[in-house]
Amino acid sequence: MPKLTLSELESHLWEAANILRGSPVDRTDWKSYILPLLFFKRICDVWDEEHQEAIETYGEDFDDEHRFQVPQDCHWNVVRETPANVGTALQNALRGIEAANQKHLYGVFGDAQWSNKDRLPDALLKDLIEHFSALELGNSRAASDVIGDAYEYLIKQFADATNRKAGEFYTPRSVVRLMVSILDPQEGETIYDPACGTGGMLLAAVAHVRESGGDPRTFFGKLYGQEKNLTTASVARMNLLLHGIEDFSIERGDTLRSPVFTDPSTGGLASFNCVIANPPFSLKQWGREIWENDPWGRAFAGLPSDNSGDFAWVQHMVTSMAPYTGRMAVVLPQGALFRGGVEGQIRRKLLEMDLIEAVIGLAPNLFYGTGLAACILVLRRRKDPRRAGQVFIVDASSLFRKARAQNHLEAEHAATILGWVQAFEDVQDRARVVSVQEIQEEDWTLNISRYVLPPIGEDIPPLPEAIADFKAALTRVRQAEDQLRAVMQEGGWLDDADQPTPQPPPKWEGEFTDSPPCSERGGERGGVIMPIKNIVTGQRVTAAKLQRAKELRQNMTPAEKMLWQNLRANRLDGWHFRRQQIIDGFIVDFYCHRAGLVIEVDGPIHATQREADAERETILRERGLTVLRFTNQEIMNNIHTVLNTIRQTLRAVSPPRSGEGPGVREGSSDLPPIGGSEGGQNA
């Protein structure tokens, strides 16, 4: 029979997912059932081929003729012929194979609930088994590389189907290949991924050596990964095995709290030539309490806060680099490049140690589960002397293909970025070689826009021409509105009573003269609606969002009004606040730009949208902002305490500089709040 092509195999395997569509099995759990079935079928079909070959050669079968042992009552065909309680029979077969192959397969099939008939009825499970039975997956029909590539295809399809959750186990392969190419692993080197997900980065390192003409077998016994999630760790082990890699170490566990790979000879962590990872962004409650007395000495540059584990991952990876040849690449949110506090101190230490070699800013919305723009941080234990004391900073934010749900870094984009990094030379408007001295002068920030400015578009028209085009477009819009109104009146859909109040003609004169800030006037300037930009991100703000902010200003709750009376017009110790400020598409209740402080007032509705509020808060913190939350009741009952909390936060996040900015008036903390008594009760 002819060998299966990759497209044939991919098509058939994805049909298995369609069998589960509409079933009690949630799509986030599809991989927990389909991937183990594929692996089970592959093992049994290969065992059958090896058995037949042994009979033909020796007249009998021997255990050492098989890559994996399949006990007699644990074969695919036995499960297929089971008339009832199929899930139990399947679960027993999988556990039997694991027990017979403990060195390589123990726990590899994960913890799916095969015997739960409410979730996976016999009829549905039989349909899945029959679907897989239609394909022969032995070596004579499907080579290891084809099976492995099909398995990777399934993982990506599951990632696409479960976008929000996919970030926990899948990194876009174009980003993975770029990171591996930058590190350039060589034959026989050790590779370590402390947050290995489904094993894609380890496989990419093997593929890199194979494509460079090297022998991937030199990696056997030198691939290491740790993954916290049991199912994902199982998927990673199956992934490597299906790609023909047998000798590796994928362990389950919490890397930051309990690293698995240690070196008894030194009493420290094991060290590796290449360390590569895409850890969870800004992980909260990551294990700081353990790092306060970390036995592995990982907090060498500082102890990160509980709110973000980004630099805990970085320091763990640095500690895991080999002394001379060690290098690492890690994906981080771009907020890690410029956030202050202890993260700023850690960043400074890494720069002073001259470990950071490159910073690559990527486009937004490349990764599953987040629209944030990420970056790749490249560190090297010992830099090339020609690169000593320098950091290569790349702005690759414009290199992507836009798609409906997610942006994509294409192969040509990755090749362009790789070429820049390897050349380590300035590229106009794209990349710069920056000295550590210059970074020190910028207060140790690695914010890409401080060093690489985006190009100014060559197609920007002269200002008079732009104004003329704007006026013409506005006139056409009003003409279209008049035509639509006439049609609606003709059809009886609009009464005369519904006519809008006539507006005066636009005041074209003086539209660029000084006027109150746009954020205070709903975006109106000199009678013309101007395109407003987000005060933090610089992104354009839509008219609908401006209108919504205006409505919120006009419909503030009593608690919001009370707080605003104490914040407006620089009343709180001279700090300037705005209300209903638009940041990153969100409308925050109160905002102090000088201090980067957001104040949110929560009403009863927030009890039902805590997850959305948490995501919103995470995004704001990624922008380097501090977020305070108060309930309406807290403000109404104890305004004095609320204001003191705000004062303390303002002083902590951004103390006034000598001779500039807002000052704290003597005794200002004792001033009675507006709208509340000394005891904090509403007057």
Stockholm file with secondary structure:
# STOCKHOLM 1.0

chainA/1-683         MPKLTLSELESHLWEAANILRGSPVDRTDWKSYILPLLFFKRICDVWDEEHQEAIETYGEDFDDEHRFQVPQDCHWNVVRETPANVGTALQNALRGIEAANQKHLYGVFGDAQWSNKDRLPDALLKDLIEHFSALELGNSRAASDVIGDAYEYLIKQFADATNRKAGEFYTPRSVVRLMVSILDPQEGETIYDPACGTGGMLLAAVAHVRESGGDPRTFFGKLYGQEKNLTTASVARMNLLLHGIEDFSIERGDTLRSPVFTDPSTGGLASFNCVIANPPFSLKQWGREIWENDPWGRAFAGLPSDNSGDFAWVQHMVTSMAPYTGRMAVVLPQGALFRGGVEGQIRRKLLEMDLIEAVIGLAPNLFYGTGLAACILVLRRRKDPRRAGQVFIVDASSLFRKARAQNHLEAEHAATILGWVQAFEDVQDRARVVSVQEIQEEDWTLNISRYVLPPIGEDIPPLPEAIADFKAALTRVRQAEDQLRAVMQEGGWLDDADQPTPQPPPKWEGEFTDSPPCSERGGERGGVIMPIKNIVTGQRVTAAKLQRAKELRQNMTPAEKMLWQNLRANRLDGWHFRRQQIIDGFIVDFYCHRAGLVIEVDGPIHATQREADAERETILRERGLTVLRFTNQEIMNNIHTVLNTIRQTLRAVSPPRSGEGPGVREGSSDLPPIGGSEGGQNA
#=GR chainA/1-683 SS CCCCCHHHHHHHHHHHHHHHTTSSSCGGGHHHHHHHHHHHHHHHHHHHHHHHHHHHHHSSCCGGGCSSCCCGGGSHHHHHTCCSCHHHHHHHHHHHHHHHTHHHHTTTTTTCCTTCTTTSCHHHHHHHHHHHHTSCCSTTTSCHHHHHHHHHHHHHHHHHHTHHHHTTTCCCHHHHHHHHHHHCCCTTCCEEETTCTTSHHHHHHHHHHHHTTCCGGGGTTCEEEEESCHHHHHHHHHHHHHTTCCSCEEEESCTTTSCCCEETTTTEECCBSEEEECCCTTCSSCSHHHHTTCTTCCCSSCCCCTTCCHHHHHHHHHHTBCTTTCEEEEEEEGGGGTCCHHHHHHHHHHHHTTCEEEEEECCTTCSTTCCSCEEEEEEESSCCGGGTTEEEEEECTTCCBCCSSCCBCCHHHHHHHHHHHHHTCCBTTTEEEEEHHHHHHTTTCCCGGGTCCCCCCTTCCCHHHHHHHHHHHHHHHHHHHHHHHHHHHHTTSSCGGGCCCCCCCCCCTTTTSCCSCGGGTTTEETTEECCEECTTTCCEECHHHHHHHHHHHHTCCHHHHHHHHHHGGGTBTTBCCEEEEEETTEEEEEEETTTTEEEEEECGGGGGCHHHHHHHHHHHHHTTCEEEEEEHHHHHHCHHHHHHHHHHHHHHHCCCCTTSSCCCCTTGGGSCCTTBCTTSCBC
#=GC SS_cons         CCCCCHHHHHHHHHHHHHHHTTSSSCGGGHHHHHHHHHHHHHHHHHHHHHHHHHHHHHSSCCGGGCSSCCCGGGSHHHHHTCCSCHHHHHHHHHHHHHHHTHHHHTTTTTTCCTTCTTTSCHHHHHHHHHHHHTSCCSTTTSCHHHHHHHHHHHHHHHHHHTHHHHTTTCCCHHHHHHHHHHHCCCTTCCEEETTCTTSHHHHHHHHHHHHTTCCGGGGTTCEEEEESCHHHHHHHHHHHHHTTCCSCEEEESCTTTSCCCEETTTTEECCBSEEEECCCTTCSSCSHHHHTTCTTCCCSSCCCCTTCCHHHHHHHHHHTBCTTTCEEEEEEEGGGGTCCHHHHHHHHHHHHTTCEEEEEECCTTCSTTCCSCEEEEEEESSCCGGGTTEEEEEECTTCCBCCSSCCBCCHHHHHHHHHHHHHTCCBTTTEEEEEHHHHHHTTTCCCGGGTCCCCCCTTCCCHHHHHHHHHHHHHHHHHHHHHHHHHHHHTTSSCGGGCCCCCCCCCCTTTTSCCSCGGGTTTEETTEECCEECTTTCCEECHHHHHHHHHHHHTCCHHHHHHHHHHGGGTBTTBCCEEEEEETTEEEEEEETTTTEEEEEECGGGGGCHHHHHHHHHHHHHTTCEEEEEEHHHHHHCHHHHHHHHHHHHHHHCCCCTTSSCCCCTTGGGSCCTTBCTTSCBC
//
